[in-house]
Amino acid sequence: MTVQPRLAGETGSWRASARSWYASGDALPFLLLAPSIVLMLAVIAYPMLTGFMYGFSTGTLLKPGKFVGLDNYLRLLQSPDFLHALWFSLLFAIFNVIGCYVLGLALALLMNQDVPFRGFFRVALLLPWIVPSIVSIVSWRWMMADQHALFNQIIGAFGGSPIYFLSDQNWAIAAVIVIKIWRSFPFMMLSLLAALQGIDRSLYEAAALDGASRWNQLRYVTMPQLRNISIVLCLLMTIWTVNDFDTPWLLTQGGPANATENLVLLAYRYTFGRNDVGLGSAVSFITLIILMALVVVMLRRQRER
Amino acid sequence: MTTKARAHLRKAGMLASIAAAALIGLAPMAASSADAVKLNFWDMIWGPPEYIDAAKELVGEFNKQHPEIQVEYRSVPWNNWYQTFVTAISSGTAPDISTGAGYQAVQLYDQGAIRPIDDVIAELKADGELDDFLPNTVDTLRYDDHYVALPWGIDIRVWFYRKDLLEQAGVKVPTTWEELRAAAKATTKDGKYGIVASGDTGGSHFLYNAILNNGGGLFTADRKLDLKNDRNMEAFEALAAMVADGSVSPASTGYNSDDRRAAFNRGQAAFTLDGPGLIAQAGAEAKNIGVLPPLAGPHGDKATIFWVNNIMVYEQTKHPDEVKTFLKWWSKNQLPLWTKGNTGQLPTRKSIAADKAIKDDVARAYVLDNYVPIGKTTATNASGIFPALNDVEGEGAMQSFAQELWQGKPVGPIVDTAETRLKSILKE
């Protein structure tokens, strides 16, 4: 009997506060954000949380298994497949980031000059980024599939023996990396070109007055000005490379003998090929942790500088 | 009128509009629901583009004959088929009925998604219609003492040869594995190879074909992995010997099945292993391609890998009786899938196999008569099929095995690797 009036009073006061908060106009931003927050919770937070929980259990997507604690993670750490996928993902990311950055920077510097047909080249160099991955990678496959393919015709014209790019582990790894660099450099080029055009010309004029050579201008004026954008670009490219499914899948399906299987392909194979959703989720979360750690370290170092 | 009254009036008007819209919107649905039961039928793409048209037409024919049941046809691509079905089932939007590859029904049944069709089998038996199915088809789909699906098509792997290349090399059509090895060696010249294989799932079929042809099998009778039995090892060594001879195209590891088929059709290899539809899809080159007779292994065994593709009913269906009606009708009337749809599958019904259209296709008729009776599943030497087979075939352990075999690596270590992976899949 004594509780009810108190609760009613509390509810009334809660309602009153909510009304006054709403009337003050402070609620409006939250109300406007609410649909986006709900959407993000539904499409990002919920699947992520569900995936995280799957990592601690056995079973399939249709038939949940039992809770096994850290067993999936411990199994992964002892699995040669996982260790290889981790190694290949790192190799893939390092070579691609360096390759596409160097190529992108070189072309951006070139496109920043007053070269003939600059407009045409700027558009043409974007093509690898624009063409859908299925089209470009299948075309690459045709060019290197066997002894009759274009690359081997060229090698043959110089008297060389055919190279079976997709049948040999080392060549397949090189092919996946080269194609990824080819697909990635336009983004680097475009972003760096935009940054280059934002550099104050007076810095170059001052450097020239001080007698700086073109190389020293690049080293002491251009590169420091590009440092922040370069860090962001390299971070983004690392994330995109580690998460790249299209390039290795469409080119080699992770073969030969799993040589080009990265963490994403391994998660896919465990989840849908082996039907072991716990193991697949564990791979995904380890990938996420690695990427998050990398982002945190890089951003912290950038802030310290 | 006061502001409050106007607000009430507006509210009432809105409610009335919503109610009217709902009534208008629901009215035709209610009427159509009362008129006919709607079924969703998901069909995998079992042939060239005309297959889909033929299947749609057939569904239209059923709908015409059964106005009380209206079937909606949806063609499902093979890419990510498992994800497609799993997502649909877990979100409660599974079809009422679907076709699927060899082990789909048993795998989904094991996860509680498939409705057994024991009653349909009993009715077909009572009608005498069950005898119309080829031997070794209906019982292949029995698992856990239940029939989980009805067979509709057979996929099988057979050896094909290039008539022109054998003729140029002066080699007769091989009938044993020993002769195949010699013929492959003899036809390897001038940049052409005796055998072209692939490194994808199709590549693993070479392994299954070899072990079954040699009287081996992946499993023991009690479903335990038996990869390293003597017959299997002998078969793997036979394939490795052909690689060592230089008779297998070095591009095989990196090829997928489309690449392999294209290379064979271009005349870049004398032999390949493929499905029965290869000749029909070879265009102008069809005249140069023949089917080898079933090869005798070193111990005289003859066998190959086959899959009984099937049609299954989902637990989520709200209309099991109507689905049953459609299932039986579809099974009995599916001849146009071959005559108009040009499916690469082989029929599982004797009445369809006996049709002139099937008989006139010499290669297909030959495969039906000579290969289907010796077809065995991946489950061999266990009886029937079981859910883990889908993971065994889909996980890629045997693909990696095939890739390394075509690379010329020694058999011992690659069998060990494959065994470790398969045991991990099978949780042994």
Interface residues (C-beta under 8 A of the other chain):
Chain A: T60 L61 L62 K63 D81 R141 A145 D146 Q147 H148 P162 Y164 F165 L166 S167 D168 A172 T252 Q253 G254 G255 P256 A257 N258 R269 F272 G273 R274 N275
Chain B: N80 Y82 Q83 V86 I89 S90 Q107 L108 D110 Q111 G112 A113 G191 G199 D200 S249 P250 A251 S252 T253 G254 Y255 N256 D259 A263 Q268 N390 D391 G394 E395 G396 Q399 S400 Q403 E404 W406 Q407 R421 I425
